[in-house]
Amino acid sequence: ETMGIPENIDMMKKVILVTGGSGLIGKGIETVISSDKKEDEEWIFLSSKDANLLSEEETFAVFEKYKPTHVIHLAALVGGLFANMSRNSDFFRDNMKMNDNILEASHKNKVKKLVSCLSTCIFPDKTSYPIDETMVHNGPPHMSNFGYSYAKRMLDVQNKAYNEQHGCMFTSVIPCNVFGPHDNFNVLQGHVIPGLINKAYEAKKNGTAFEIWGTGSPLRQFIYSLDLAKLFIWVVREYTEIEPVILATDEADEVSIKDVAMMILEACDFKGEVKFLTDKSDGQFKKTASNAKLRKYLPEFKFVPTREAIKDTVDWYVANHDTARR
């Protein structure tokens, strides 16, 4: 006897499954959701301990267990530049396999919406700037990590195919460079900001010089993981296009590597010597991604200022130094 409660009450509940839930973006979403959870939402954050998503059997089992109505697919096999360059076949096969398992499990379990995470490294190497969502497939990606990049591009292809053949609401987002608490602070494997934070921490502790590779002049777009989390949640709740949307800060908010380094040193209260290793290459000067499409939907969205976000990230790293990934 159901005591007069309509039996479809559970049918209305959203169960949102997040793969890669213990990573930088997953932890960001978990933090934001802890203060912005809707009554009809249940959020489940998976880590690699819960299921090996390379296994079709384990992927289907985890979908069977939680019966998600919505999925945010963040899990990926990633490595620093060096790992990517030496293992393009592994990165291609593993990411293709994992993505295929997630998409097929989402289709078979009638998931209402799947949002996958792409990366700005998937864009063509030779391109005009600013880059936008229509340019994803307009030429080969940078050859250093083409295995990973092509696997990520195939998510967009599969989203369109599942939509066309089965009517699935599968879409994707393309974030610019993300940073924040729970990042990987490994100098070789991690990205610019966490690597510099780790270097600043060590230089301060050991009384050594802080070294910046190159001149520090290249400009980059960085997005704080908690801002990206808010945008991801908006995409899950509101965005209805199959075409990807770039989640990036405004072009006016681009900062140079040097400025970012100085913000980090300020946040660390570092007073030592700063060295620019100008014999190291700078890489590309600018790689702007256009957020015009995002702004069309959310003209009022306010990003946390980079300086403040860096301070929060440095404080988190100092407080969690012993357990942080590095």
C-alpha angles and dihedrals in degrees: 000000000000095000092238093298108139108255093225094064089106090049090066095052116101115224107195115196117198117198115203085029095159096056131092097280096035091054089047091055091046090052094049093044091053087072100027106045118142121222093243095050130091114186123204120189114201125199127189087266090067097055141348099237091197085072115078090203095053092044092052090045093055091049089049090051099050101024094211121204091193132029133198107196110204100143115112139149105249136168138176119272093275095053091046093052094050099042109039093140093052093047092048096047097042096047092044090051095047094045092048091051092051095046095046092046089049091051095046092047092048094240108190096216135008121190116191127193119236126177137233089241088076093071120103114281092223106050145125120255143271091046118215138190094269093063102063096107100032097113141333121311122239107299096227092080103011093140093062093039096052092046089054092047089053089063088066090048092049092047089057093044095049089047094049096044102033106017092243118167095226116152141155144217130216113210124194119228107324125204137167144100117341092029124141104262095189108134094218101036102031129076132261104282100041090043091052091046090054091047092049092049092051094044091052093046094047098037091238132136120278109234126207118193112234126349096310091234102119115107122227138180112233126186123199111237093235091054090048089049091055090050092048090053089050090051092051092048103036119009114099107174122108089211112091123256123217112232104203140133121258118284088243088063095060111127133197120244087242092056091048090050091051091050089052093049090049091050090049092046088233114176100173135103121302118208127191110208094211093176088071117086119257097213120214116350097220135007101174117183116201117237092188092118092051090047090052087062100033109026092160100049110131119211120211107254110258094238092055093045091050091050090052091048094048091048090051092049093049091048093046100033096128095052102032118112110257 
